[in-house]
Amino acid sequence: MLKWLLLMALGWIVYRIVVPRSRDHGRQREGSIEMLKCAECGVLFPETDGIRGSEANFCCAGHRDTWLSNR
Ligand SMILES: [Zn+2]
């Protein structure tokens, strides 16, 4: 049981070290463009495309309207 706890702790530490670095690499490749997630369909799109709302971001006006009407 203790062995599993140590393995989980080690995995968590490795995850914490690896994940922020891979995110930084992604940002450098994309330049200054931030990727946003559509609140309706979950697709990723550059911040220059789509619609940015005050509460959520959307890939198109149709999904913004659908999301707002479902609230
Ligand atoms: Zn969408």
N, CA, C, O and the ligand as a Tripos MOL2 file, in Angstrom:
@<TRIPOS>MOLECULE
protein
  285   283    72     0     0
PROTEIN
NO_CHARGES

@<TRIPOS>ATOM
      1 N           0.8410   -1.2210    0.0000 N.3       1 MET1
      2 CA          0.0000    0.0000    0.0000 C.3       1 MET1
      3 C           0.8650    1.2560    0.0000 C.2       1 MET1
      4 O           0.5900    2.2070   -0.7310 O.2       1 MET1
      5 N           1.9210    1.2520    0.8330 N.am      2 LEU2
      6 CA          2.8220    2.4060    0.9010 C.3       2 LEU2
      7 C           3.5400    2.6060   -0.4280 C.2       2 LEU2
      8 O           3.8100    3.7330   -0.8410 O.2       2 LEU2
      9 N           3.8520    1.4680   -1.1030 N.am      3 LYS3
     10 CA          4.5260    1.5460   -2.4030 C.3       3 LYS3
     11 C           3.6550    2.3100   -3.4170 C.2       3 LYS3
     12 O           4.1570    3.1230   -4.1920 O.2       3 LYS3
     13 N           2.3390    2.0330   -3.3940 N.am      4 TRP4
     14 CA          1.4130    2.7000   -4.3150 C.3       4 TRP4
     15 C           1.3340    4.1980   -4.0260 C.2       4 TRP4
     16 O           1.2720    5.0160   -4.9450 O.2       4 TRP4
     17 N           1.3360    4.5490   -2.7260 N.am      5 LEU5
     18 CA          1.2810    5.9640   -2.3620 C.3       5 LEU5
     19 C           2.5270    6.6940   -2.8540 C.2       5 LEU5
     20 O           2.4430    7.8250   -3.3330 O.2       5 LEU5
     21 N           3.6800    6.0440   -2.7340 N.am      6 LEU6
     22 CA          4.9340    6.6500   -3.1980 C.3       6 LEU6
     23 C           4.9160    6.8090   -4.7170 C.2       6 LEU6
     24 O           5.3620    7.8280   -5.2440 O.2       6 LEU6
     25 N           4.3980    5.7940   -5.4220 N.am      7 LEU7
     26 CA          4.3120    5.8670   -6.8800 C.3       7 LEU7
     27 C           3.3870    6.9970   -7.3130 C.2       7 LEU7
     28 O           3.6870    7.7220   -8.2620 O.2       7 LEU7
     29 N           2.2570    7.1470   -6.6150 N.am      8 MET8
     30 CA          1.3130    8.2140   -6.9420 C.3       8 MET8
     31 C           1.9360    9.5870   -6.6900 C.2       8 MET8
     32 O           1.7510   10.5090   -7.4840 O.2       8 MET8
     33 N           2.6720    9.7220   -5.5870 N.am      9 ALA9
     34 CA          3.3350   10.9820   -5.2760 C.3       9 ALA9
     35 C           4.3850   11.3010   -6.3340 C.2       9 ALA9
     36 O           4.4980   12.4460   -6.7730 O.2       9 ALA9
     37 N           5.1470   10.3000   -6.7430 N.am     10 LEU10
     38 CA          6.1710   10.4840   -7.7790 C.3      10 LEU10
     39 C           5.5210   10.8880   -9.1010 C.2      10 LEU10
     40 O           6.0010   11.7910   -9.7860 O.2      10 LEU10
     41 N           4.4210   10.2090   -9.4540 N.am     11 GLY11
     42 CA          3.7050   10.5370  -10.6770 C.3      11 GLY11
     43 C           3.1840   11.9590  -10.6630 C.2      11 GLY11
     44 O           3.2240   12.6540  -11.6780 O.2      11 GLY11
     45 N           2.6930   12.3930   -9.5060 N.am     12 TRP12
     46 CA          2.1640   13.7540   -9.3790 C.3      12 TRP12
     47 C           3.2730   14.7810   -9.5680 C.2      12 TRP12
     48 O           3.0870   15.8000  -10.2340 O.2      12 TRP12
     49 N           4.4590   14.4930   -8.9580 N.am     13 ILE13
     50 CA          5.5950   15.4240   -9.0740 C.3      13 ILE13
     51 C           6.0390   15.5240  -10.5260 C.2      13 ILE13
     52 O           6.2820   16.6230  -11.0240 O.2      13 ILE13
     53 N           6.1490   14.3740  -11.2180 N.am     14 VAL14
     54 CA          6.5480   14.3650  -12.6290 C.3      14 VAL14
     55 C           5.5320   15.1420  -13.4590 C.2      14 VAL14
     56 O           5.9040   15.9180  -14.3390 O.2      14 VAL14
     57 N           4.2420   14.9300  -13.1740 N.am     15 TYR15
     58 CA          3.1740   15.6270  -13.8940 C.3      15 TYR15
     59 C           3.3070   17.1340  -13.7160 C.2      15 TYR15
     60 O           3.1860   17.8840  -14.6850 O.2      15 TYR15
     61 N           3.5550   17.5860  -12.4880 N.am     16 ARG16
     62 CA          3.6800   19.0180  -12.1990 C.3      16 ARG16
     63 C           4.8810   19.6260  -12.9150 C.2      16 ARG16
     64 O           4.8450   20.7930  -13.3060 O.2      16 ARG16
     65 N           5.9540   18.8340  -13.0910 N.am     17 ILE17
     66 CA          7.1580   19.3470  -13.7540 C.3      17 ILE17
     67 C           6.9420   19.3910  -15.2720 C.2      17 ILE17
     68 O           7.3280   20.3640  -15.9210 O.2      17 ILE17
     69 N           6.3330   18.3520  -15.8390 N.am     18 VAL18
     70 CA          6.2370   18.2060  -17.3000 C.3      18 VAL18
     71 C           5.1600   19.1030  -17.8780 C.2      18 VAL18
     72 O           5.3980   19.7490  -18.8990 O.2      18 VAL18
     73 N           3.9750   19.1730  -17.2640 N.am     19 VAL19
     74 CA          2.8330   19.8520  -17.8800 C.3      19 VAL19
     75 C           3.0490   21.3510  -18.1100 C.2      19 VAL19
     76 O           2.7770   21.8140  -19.2180 O.2      19 VAL19
     77 N           3.5240   22.1440  -17.1310 N.am     20 PRO20
     78 CA          3.7040   23.5770  -17.4090 C.3      20 PRO20
     79 C           4.7020   23.8330  -18.5310 C.2      20 PRO20
     80 O           4.5400   24.7810  -19.2990 O.2      20 PRO20
     81 N           5.7480   22.9860  -18.6360 N.am     21 ARG21
     82 CA          6.7470   23.1640  -19.6920 C.3      21 ARG21
     83 C           6.1350   22.9410  -21.0680 C.2      21 ARG21
     84 O           6.3830   23.7190  -21.9890 O.2      21 ARG21
     85 N           5.3200   21.8650  -21.2190 N.am     22 SER22
     86 CA          4.7280   21.5850  -22.5230 C.3      22 SER22
     87 C           3.7450   22.6890  -22.9070 C.2      22 SER22
     88 O           3.5880   22.9910  -24.0910 O.2      22 SER22
     89 N           3.0790   23.2950  -21.9160 N.am     23 ARG23
     90 CA          2.1720   24.4110  -22.1990 C.3      23 ARG23
     91 C           2.9550   25.6050  -22.7240 C.2      23 ARG23
     92 O           2.5080   26.2720  -23.6560 O.2      23 ARG23
     93 N           4.1320   25.8890  -22.1310 N.am     24 ASP24
     94 CA          4.9510   27.0100  -22.5850 C.3      24 ASP24
     95 C           5.4090   26.8060  -24.0170 C.2      24 ASP24
     96 O           5.4170   27.7480  -24.8090 O.2      24 ASP24
     97 N           5.8000   25.5520  -24.3610 N.am     25 HIS25
     98 CA          6.2320   25.2580  -25.7300 C.3      25 HIS25
     99 C           5.0930   25.5260  -26.6990 C.2      25 HIS25
    100 O           5.3090   26.0900  -27.7720 O.2      25 HIS25
    101 N           3.8810   25.1260  -26.3300 N.am     26 GLY26
    102 CA          2.7180   25.3420  -27.1800 C.3      26 GLY26
    103 C           2.4870   26.8160  -27.4340 C.2      26 GLY26
    104 O           2.1560   27.2200  -28.5490 O.2      26 GLY26
    105 N           2.6650   27.6230  -26.3910 N.am     27 ARG27
    106 CA          2.4440   29.0530  -26.5290 C.3      27 ARG27
    107 C           3.4880   29.6890  -27.4410 C.2      27 ARG27
    108 O           3.1770   30.5840  -28.2270 O.2      27 ARG27
    109 N           4.7440   29.2120  -27.3280 N.am     28 GLN28
    110 CA          5.8020   29.7880  -28.1580 C.3      28 GLN28
    111 C           5.5390   29.4780  -29.6300 C.2      28 GLN28
    112 O           5.7630   30.3240  -30.4950 O.2      28 GLN28
    113 N           5.0600   28.2570  -29.9150 N.am     29 ARG29
    114 CA          4.7880   27.8620  -31.2920 C.3      29 ARG29
    115 C           3.6410   28.6900  -31.8830 C.2      29 ARG29
    116 O           3.6640   29.0460  -33.0620 O.2      29 ARG29
    117 N           2.6410   28.9900  -31.0530 N.am     30 GLU30
    118 CA          1.4750   29.7200  -31.5380 C.3      30 GLU30
    119 C           1.7370   31.2280  -31.5860 C.2      30 GLU30
    120 O           0.8750   31.9800  -32.0410 O.2      30 GLU30
    121 N           2.8850   31.6790  -31.1340 N.am     31 GLY31
    122 CA          3.1420   33.1080  -31.0540 C.3      31 GLY31
    123 C           2.3770   33.6970  -29.8930 C.2      31 GLY31
    124 O           2.3660   33.1320  -28.7990 O.2      31 GLY31
    125 N           1.7360   34.8320  -30.1230 N.am     32 SER32
    126 CA          1.0040   35.4860  -29.0310 C.3      32 SER32
    127 C          -0.4760   35.1280  -29.0660 C.2      32 SER32
    128 O          -1.2500   35.6330  -28.2530 O.2      32 SER32
    129 N          -0.8870   34.2520  -30.0100 N.am     33 ILE33
    130 CA         -2.3040   33.9100  -30.1420 C.3      33 ILE33
    131 C          -2.6780   32.8820  -29.0780 C.2      33 ILE33
    132 O          -2.0510   31.8300  -28.9580 O.2      33 ILE33
    133 N          -3.7040   33.2080  -28.3200 N.am     34 GLU34
    134 CA         -4.1890   32.3210  -27.2680 C.3      34 GLU34
    135 C          -5.2950   31.4290  -27.8320 C.2      34 GLU34
    136 O          -6.1390   31.8890  -28.6000 O.2      34 GLU34
    137 N          -5.2860   30.1490  -27.4460 N.am     35 MET35
    138 CA         -6.3260   29.2360  -27.8920 C.3      35 MET35
    139 C          -7.4660   29.2450  -26.8720 C.2      35 MET35
    140 O          -7.2380   29.0870  -25.6720 O.2      35 MET35
    141 N          -8.6740   29.4290  -27.3520 N.am     36 LEU36
    142 CA         -9.8520   29.4580  -26.4860 C.3      36 LEU36
    143 C         -10.7280   28.2510  -26.7840 C.2      36 LEU36
    144 O         -10.6710   27.6830  -27.8740 O.2      36 LEU36
    145 N         -11.5380   27.8660  -25.8060 N.am     37 LYS37
    146 CA        -12.4170   26.7070  -25.9480 C.3      37 LYS37
    147 C         -13.8620   27.1830  -26.0260 C.2      37 LYS37
    148 O         -14.3110   27.9850  -25.2070 O.2      37 LYS37
    149 N         -14.5810   26.6760  -27.0220 N.am     38 CYS38
    150 CA        -15.9920   27.0200  -27.1740 C.3      38 CYS38
    151 C         -16.7830   26.3930  -26.0250 C.2      38 CYS38
    152 O         -16.6700   25.1940  -25.7700 O.2      38 CYS38
    153 N         -17.5790   27.2050  -25.3340 N.am     39 ALA39
    154 CA        -18.3600   26.7220  -24.1940 C.3      39 ALA39
    155 C         -19.4950   25.8090  -24.6370 C.2      39 ALA39
    156 O         -20.0190   25.0400  -23.8300 O.2      39 ALA39
    157 N         -19.8840   25.8810  -25.9120 N.am     40 GLU40
    158 CA        -21.0000   25.0780  -26.3970 C.3      40 GLU40
    159 C         -20.5380   23.7210  -26.9310 C.2      40 GLU40
    160 O         -21.0660   22.6910  -26.5110 O.2      40 GLU40
    161 N         -19.5570   23.6960  -27.8530 N.am     41 CYS41
    162 CA        -19.1520   22.4310  -28.4810 C.3      41 CYS41
    163 C         -17.7850   21.9580  -28.0210 C.2      41 CYS41
    164 O         -17.4210   20.8160  -28.3010 O.2      41 CYS41
    165 N         -17.0010   22.7950  -27.3180 N.am     42 GLY42
    166 CA        -15.7240   22.3780  -26.7710 C.3      42 GLY42
    167 C         -14.5660   22.4300  -27.7440 C.2      42 GLY42
    168 O         -13.4640   22.0010  -27.4020 O.2      42 GLY42
    169 N         -14.7800   22.9440  -28.9540 N.am     43 VAL43
    170 CA        -13.7030   23.0160  -29.9380 C.3      43 VAL43
    171 C         -12.7330   24.1370  -29.5610 C.2      43 VAL43
    172 O         -13.1340   25.1600  -29.0070 O.2      43 VAL43
    173 N         -11.4480   23.9290  -29.8700 N.am     44 LEU44
    174 CA        -10.4410   24.9530  -29.6010 C.3      44 LEU44
    175 C         -10.2900   25.8390  -30.8270 C.2      44 LEU44
    176 O         -10.2660   25.3520  -31.9580 O.2      44 LEU44
    177 N         -10.1880   27.1570  -30.5940 N.am     45 PHE45
    178 CA        -10.0320   28.0930  -31.7040 C.3      45 PHE45
    179 C          -9.1350   29.2410  -31.2590 C.2      45 PHE45
    180 O          -9.0740   29.5420  -30.0670 O.2      45 PHE45
    181 N          -8.4270   29.8990  -32.2020 N.am     46 PRO46
    182 CA         -7.5800   31.0350  -31.8210 C.3      46 PRO46
    183 C          -8.4410   32.1950  -31.3620 C.2      46 PRO46
    184 O          -9.5700   32.3630  -31.8220 O.2      46 PRO46
    185 N          -7.8970   33.0030  -30.4420 N.am     47 GLU47
    186 CA         -8.6760   34.1160  -29.8880 C.3      47 GLU47
    187 C          -9.0600   35.1360  -30.9550 C.2      47 GLU47
    188 O          -9.9970   35.9120  -30.7690 O.2      47 GLU47
    189 N          -8.3250   35.1340  -32.0880 N.am     48 THR48
    190 CA         -8.6270   36.0750  -33.1630 C.3      48 THR48
    191 C          -9.8890   35.6680  -33.9220 C.2      48 THR48
    192 O         -10.5470   36.5070  -34.5370 O.2      48 THR48
    193 N         -10.2280   34.3590  -33.8750 N.am     49 ASP49
    194 CA        -11.4760   33.8770  -34.4690 C.3      49 ASP49
    195 C         -12.5260   33.7610  -33.3710 C.2      49 ASP49
    196 O         -12.2210   33.9130  -32.1880 O.2      49 ASP49
    197 N         -13.7490   33.4940  -33.7690 N.am     50 GLY50
    198 CA        -14.7920   33.2320  -32.7960 C.3      50 GLY50
    199 C         -15.2240   34.4660  -32.0370 C.2      50 GLY50
    200 O         -14.8860   35.5960  -32.3910 O.2      50 GLY50
    201 N         -15.9810   34.2190  -30.9810 N.am     51 ILE51
    202 CA        -16.6090   35.2920  -30.2170 C.3      51 ILE51
    203 C         -16.1990   35.1790  -28.7600 C.2      51 ILE51
    204 O         -16.3070   34.1130  -28.1530 O.2      51 ILE51
    205 N         -15.7310   36.2840  -28.2040 N.am     52 ARG52
    206 CA        -15.3480   36.3030  -26.7940 C.3      52 ARG52
    207 C         -16.4720   36.9520  -25.9990 C.2      52 ARG52
    208 O         -16.8500   38.0980  -26.2400 O.2      52 ARG52
    209 N         -16.9930   36.1920  -25.0480 N.am     53 GLY53
    210 CA        -18.0330   36.7300  -24.1870 C.3      53 GLY53
    211 C         -17.4540   37.1060  -22.8450 C.2      53 GLY53
    212 O         -16.2940   36.8070  -22.5630 O.2      53 GLY53
    213 N         -18.2490   37.7620  -22.0100 N.am     54 SER54
    214 CA        -17.7800   38.1420  -20.6790 C.3      54 SER54
    215 C         -17.7060   36.9260  -19.7610 C.2      54 SER54
    216 O         -16.8680   36.8860  -18.8600 O.2      54 SER54
    217 N         -18.5810   35.9220  -19.9790 N.am     55 GLU55
    218 CA        -18.6160   34.7240  -19.1340 C.3      55 GLU55
    219 C         -17.9930   33.5210  -19.8090 C.2      55 GLU55
    220 O         -17.4480   32.6480  -19.1330 O.2      55 GLU55
    221 N         -18.0630   33.4550  -21.1700 N.am     56 ALA56
    222 CA        -17.5630   32.2970  -21.8990 C.3      56 ALA56
    223 C         -17.1850   32.7150  -23.3100 C.2      56 ALA56
    224 O         -17.5430   33.7990  -23.7710 O.2      56 ALA56
    225 N         -16.4420   31.8220  -23.9970 N.am     57 ASN57
    226 CA        -16.0070   32.0800  -25.3640 C.3      57 ASN57
    227 C         -16.6540   31.0650  -26.3030 C.2      57 ASN57
    228 O         -16.9680   29.9460  -25.8970 O.2      57 ASN57
    229 N         -16.8510   31.4640  -27.5600 N.am     58 PHE58
    230 CA        -17.5780   30.6190  -28.5110 C.3      58 PHE58
    231 C         -16.8950   30.6410  -29.8660 C.2      58 PHE58
    232 O         -16.2630   31.6280  -30.2420 O.2      58 PHE58
    233 N         -17.0320   29.5170  -30.6110 N.am     59 CYS59
    234 CA        -16.4090   29.4040  -31.9280 C.3      59 CYS59
    235 C         -17.2060   30.1700  -32.9760 C.2      59 CYS59
    236 O         -16.6480   30.5810  -33.9940 O.2      59 CYS59
    237 N         -18.5060   30.3690  -32.7440 N.am     60 CYS60
    238 CA        -19.3230   31.0920  -33.7100 C.3      60 CYS60
    239 C         -20.5310   31.7040  -32.9900 C.2      60 CYS60
    240 O         -20.8310   31.3620  -31.8460 O.2      60 CYS60
    241 N         -21.2130   32.6150  -33.6870 N.am     61 ALA61
    242 CA        -22.3580   33.3040  -33.0840 C.3      61 ALA61
    243 C         -23.4910   32.3230  -32.7790 C.2      61 ALA61
    244 O         -24.2130   32.4910  -31.7960 O.2      61 ALA61
    245 N         -23.6450   31.2930  -33.6310 N.am     62 GLY62
    246 CA        -24.7030   30.3080  -33.4210 C.3      62 GLY62
    247 C         -24.5520   29.5860  -32.0930 C.2      62 GLY62
    248 O         -25.5360   29.3630  -31.3870 O.2      62 GLY62
    249 N         -23.3260   29.2210  -31.7520 N.am     63 HIS63
    250 CA        -23.0980   28.5120  -30.5000 C.3      63 HIS63
    251 C         -23.2730   29.4390  -29.3030 C.2      63 HIS63
    252 O         -23.7040   29.0020  -28.2350 O.2      63 HIS63
    253 N         -22.9390   30.7230  -29.4770 N.am     64 ARG64
    254 CA        -23.1720   31.6790  -28.3930 C.3      64 ARG64
    255 C         -24.6750   31.7790  -28.1110 C.2      64 ARG64
    256 O         -25.1050   31.7670  -26.9580 O.2      64 ARG64
    257 N         -25.4700   31.8790  -29.1940 N.am     65 ASP65
    258 CA        -26.9180   31.9920  -29.0360 C.3      65 ASP65
    259 C         -27.4990   30.7290  -28.4000 C.2      65 ASP65
    260 O         -28.3650   30.8080  -27.5300 O.2      65 ASP65
    261 N         -27.0110   29.5440  -28.8470 N.am     66 THR66
    262 CA        -27.4980   28.2770  -28.2890 C.3      66 THR66
    263 C         -27.1710   28.2090  -26.8020 C.2      66 THR66
    264 O         -28.0180   27.8350  -25.9910 O.2      66 THR66
    265 N         -25.9310   28.5750  -26.4450 N.am     67 TRP67
    266 CA        -25.4890   28.5050  -25.0640 C.3      67 TRP67
    267 C         -26.3060   29.4610  -24.1880 C.2      67 TRP67
    268 O         -26.7050   29.1140  -23.0770 O.2      67 TRP67
    269 N         -26.5460   30.6670  -24.7060 N.am     68 LEU68
    270 CA        -27.3150   31.6480  -23.9320 C.3      68 LEU68
    271 C         -28.7680   31.2160  -23.7640 C.2      68 LEU68
    272 O         -29.3730   31.4550  -22.7190 O.2      68 LEU68
    273 N         -29.3360   30.5710  -24.8080 N.am     69 SER69
    274 CA        -30.7390   30.1630  -24.7220 C.3      69 SER69
    275 C         -30.9090   28.9440  -23.8140 C.2      69 SER69
    276 O         -32.0080   28.6920  -23.3210 O.2      69 SER69
    277 N         -29.8190   28.1780  -23.5860 N.am     70 ASN70
    278 CA        -29.8930   26.9910  -22.7230 C.3      70 ASN70
    279 C         -29.6400   27.3050  -21.2560 C.2      70 ASN70
    280 O         -29.6980   26.4100  -20.4120 O.2      70 ASN70
    281 N         -29.3610   28.5560  -20.9460 N.am     71 ARG71
    282 CA        -29.0500   28.9030  -19.5520 C.3      71 ARG71
    283 C         -30.3070   29.0890  -18.7310 C.2      71 ARG71
    284 O         -30.2280   29.3830  -17.5380 O.2      71 ARG71
    285 ZN        -18.8040   25.8810  -30.8220 Zn       72 ZN72
@<TRIPOS>BOND
     1     1     2 1
     2     2     3 1
     3     3     4 2
     4     3     5 am
     5     5     6 1
     6     6     7 1
     7     7     8 2
     8     7     9 am
     9     9    10 1
    10    10    11 1
    11    11    12 2
    12    11    13 am
    13    13    14 1
    14    14    15 1
    15    15    16 2
    16    15    17 am
    17    17    18 1
    18    18    19 1
    19    19    20 2
    20    19    21 am
    21    21    22 1
    22    22    23 1
    23    23    24 2
    24    23    25 am
    25    25    26 1
    26    26    27 1
    27    27    28 2
    28    27    29 am
    29    29    30 1
    30    30    31 1
    31    31    32 2
    32    31    33 am
    33    33    34 1
    34    34    35 1
    35    35    36 2
    36    35    37 am
    37    37    38 1
    38    38    39 1
    39    39    40 2
    40    39    41 am
    41    41    42 1
    42    42    43 1
    43    43    44 2
    44    43    45 am
    45    45    46 1
    46    46    47 1
    47    47    48 2
    48    47    49 am
    49    49    50 1
    50    50    51 1
    51    51    52 2
    52    51    53 am
    53    53    54 1
    54    54    55 1
    55    55    56 2
    56    55    57 am
    57    57    58 1
    58    58    59 1
    59    59    60 2
    60    59    61 am
    61    61    62 1
    62    62    63 1
    63    63    64 2
    64    63    65 am
    65    65    66 1
    66    66    67 1
    67    67    68 2
    68    67    69 am
    69    69    70 1
    70    70    71 1
    71    71    72 2
    72    71    73 am
    73    73    74 1
    74    74    75 1
    75    75    76 2
    76    75    77 am
    77    77    78 1
    78    78    79 1
    79    79    80 2
    80    79    81 am
    81    81    82 1
    82    82    83 1
    83    83    84 2
    84    83    85 am
    85    85    86 1
    86    86    87 1
    87    87    88 2
    88    87    89 am
    89    89    90 1
    90    90    91 1
    91    91    92 2
    92    91    93 am
    93    93    94 1
    94    94    95 1
    95    95    96 2
    96    95    97 am
    97    97    98 1
    98    98    99 1
    99    99   100 2
   100    99   101 am
   101   101   102 1
   102   102   103 1
   103   103   104 2
   104   103   105 am
   105   105   106 1
   106   106   107 1
   107   107   108 2
   108   107   109 am
   109   109   110 1
   110   110   111 1
   111   111   112 2
   112   111   113 am
   113   113   114 1
   114   114   115 1
   115   115   116 2
   116   115   117 am
   117   117   118 1
   118   118   119 1
   119   119   120 2
   120   119   121 am
   121   121   122 1
   122   122   123 1
   123   123   124 2
   124   123   125 am
   125   125   126 1
   126   126   127 1
   127   127   128 2
   128   127   129 am
   129   129   130 1
   130   130   131 1
   131   131   132 2
   132   131   133 am
   133   133   134 1
   134   134   135 1
   135   135   136 2
   136   135   137 am
   137   137   138 1
   138   138   139 1
   139   139   140 2
   140   139   141 am
   141   141   142 1
   142   142   143 1
   143   143   144 2
   144   143   145 am
   145   145   146 1
   146   146   147 1
   147   147   148 2
   148   147   149 am
   149   149   150 1
   150   150   151 1
   151   151   152 2
   152   151   153 am
   153   153   154 1
   154   154   155 1
   155   155   156 2
   156   155   157 am
   157   157   158 1
   158   158   159 1
   159   159   160 2
   160   159   161 am
   161   161   162 1
   162   162   163 1
   163   163   164 2
   164   163   165 am
   165   165   166 1
   166   166   167 1
   167   167   168 2
   168   167   169 am
   169   169   170 1
   170   170   171 1
   171   171   172 2
   172   171   173 am
   173   173   174 1
   174   174   175 1
   175   175   176 2
   176   175   177 am
   177   177   178 1
   178   178   179 1
   179   179   180 2
   180   179   181 am
   181   181   182 1
   182   182   183 1
   183   183   184 2
   184   183   185 am
   185   185   186 1
   186   186   187 1
   187   187   188 2
   188   187   189 am
   189   189   190 1
   190   190   191 1
   191   191   192 2
   192   191   193 am
   193   193   194 1
   194   194   195 1
   195   195   196 2
   196   195   197 am
   197   197   198 1
   198   198   199 1
   199   199   200 2
   200   199   201 am
   201   201   202 1
   202   202   203 1
   203   203   204 2
   204   203   205 am
   205   205   206 1
   206   206   207 1
   207   207   208 2
   208   207   209 am
   209   209   210 1
   210   210   211 1
   211   211   212 2
   212   211   213 am
   213   213   214 1
   214   214   215 1
   215   215   216 2
   216   215   217 am
   217   217   218 1
   218   218   219 1
   219   219   220 2
   220   219   221 am
   221   221   222 1
   222   222   223 1
   223   223   224 2
   224   223   225 am
   225   225   226 1
   226   226   227 1
   227   227   228 2
   228   227   229 am
   229   229   230 1
   230   230   231 1
   231   231   232 2
   232   231   233 am
   233   233   234 1
   234   234   235 1
   235   235   236 2
   236   235   237 am
   237   237   238 1
   238   238   239 1
   239   239   240 2
   240   239   241 am
   241   241   242 1
   242   242   243 1
   243   243   244 2
   244   243   245 am
   245   245   246 1
   246   246   247 1
   247   247   248 2
   248   247   249 am
   249   249   250 1
   250   250   251 1
   251   251   252 2
   252   251   253 am
   253   253   254 1
   254   254   255 1
   255   255   256 2
   256   255   257 am
   257   257   258 1
   258   258   259 1
   259   259   260 2
   260   259   261 am
   261   261   262 1
   262   262   263 1
   263   263   264 2
   264   263   265 am
   265   265   266 1
   266   266   267 1
   267   267   268 2
   268   267   269 am
   269   269   270 1
   270   270   271 1
   271   271   272 2
   272   271   273 am
   273   273   274 1
   274   274   275 1
   275   275   276 2
   276   275   277 am
   277   277   278 1
   278   278   279 1
   279   279   280 2
   280   279   281 am
   281   281   282 1
   282   282   283 1
   283   283   284 2
@<TRIPOS>SUBSTRUCTURE
     1 MET1         2 RESIDUE 1 A MET
     2 LEU2         6 RESIDUE 1 A LEU
     3 LYS3        10 RESIDUE 1 A LYS
     4 TRP4        14 RESIDUE 1 A TRP
     5 LEU5        18 RESIDUE 1 A LEU
     6 LEU6        22 RESIDUE 1 A LEU
     7 LEU7        26 RESIDUE 1 A LEU
     8 MET8        30 RESIDUE 1 A MET
     9 ALA9        34 RESIDUE 1 A ALA
    10 LEU10       38 RESIDUE 1 A LEU
    11 GLY11       42 RESIDUE 1 A GLY
    12 TRP12       46 RESIDUE 1 A TRP
    13 ILE13       50 RESIDUE 1 A ILE
    14 VAL14       54 RESIDUE 1 A VAL
    15 TYR15       58 RESIDUE 1 A TYR
    16 ARG16       62 RESIDUE 1 A ARG
    17 ILE17       66 RESIDUE 1 A ILE
    18 VAL18       70 RESIDUE 1 A VAL
    19 VAL19       74 RESIDUE 1 A VAL
    20 PRO20       78 RESIDUE 1 A PRO
    21 ARG21       82 RESIDUE 1 A ARG
    22 SER22       86 RESIDUE 1 A SER
    23 ARG23       90 RESIDUE 1 A ARG
    24 ASP24       94 RESIDUE 1 A ASP
    25 HIS25       98 RESIDUE 1 A HIS
    26 GLY26      102 RESIDUE 1 A GLY
    27 ARG27      106 RESIDUE 1 A ARG
    28 GLN28      110 RESIDUE 1 A GLN
    29 ARG29      114 RESIDUE 1 A ARG
    30 GLU30      118 RESIDUE 1 A GLU
    31 GLY31      122 RESIDUE 1 A GLY
    32 SER32      126 RESIDUE 1 A SER
    33 ILE33      130 RESIDUE 1 A ILE
    34 GLU34      134 RESIDUE 1 A GLU
    35 MET35      138 RESIDUE 1 A MET
    36 LEU36      142 RESIDUE 1 A LEU
    37 LYS37      146 RESIDUE 1 A LYS
    38 CYS38      150 RESIDUE 1 A CYS
    39 ALA39      154 RESIDUE 1 A ALA
    40 GLU40      158 RESIDUE 1 A GLU
    41 CYS41      162 RESIDUE 1 A CYS
    42 GLY42      166 RESIDUE 1 A GLY
    43 VAL43      170 RESIDUE 1 A VAL
    44 LEU44      174 RESIDUE 1 A LEU
    45 PHE45      178 RESIDUE 1 A PHE
    46 PRO46      182 RESIDUE 1 A PRO
    47 GLU47      186 RESIDUE 1 A GLU
    48 THR48      190 RESIDUE 1 A THR
    49 ASP49      194 RESIDUE 1 A ASP
    50 GLY50      198 RESIDUE 1 A GLY
    51 ILE51      202 RESIDUE 1 A ILE
    52 ARG52      206 RESIDUE 1 A ARG
    53 GLY53      210 RESIDUE 1 A GLY
    54 SER54      214 RESIDUE 1 A SER
    55 GLU55      218 RESIDUE 1 A GLU
    56 ALA56      222 RESIDUE 1 A ALA
    57 ASN57      226 RESIDUE 1 A ASN
    58 PHE58      230 RESIDUE 1 A PHE
    59 CYS59      234 RESIDUE 1 A CYS
    60 CYS60      238 RESIDUE 1 A CYS
    61 ALA61      242 RESIDUE 1 A ALA
    62 GLY62      246 RESIDUE 1 A GLY
    63 HIS63      250 RESIDUE 1 A HIS
    64 ARG64      254 RESIDUE 1 A ARG
    65 ASP65      258 RESIDUE 1 A ASP
    66 THR66      262 RESIDUE 1 A THR
    67 TRP67      266 RESIDUE 1 A TRP
    68 LEU68      270 RESIDUE 1 A LEU
    69 SER69      274 RESIDUE 1 A SER
    70 ASN70      278 RESIDUE 1 A ASN
    71 ARG71      282 RESIDUE 1 A ARG
    72 ZN72       285 GROUP 0 **** ****
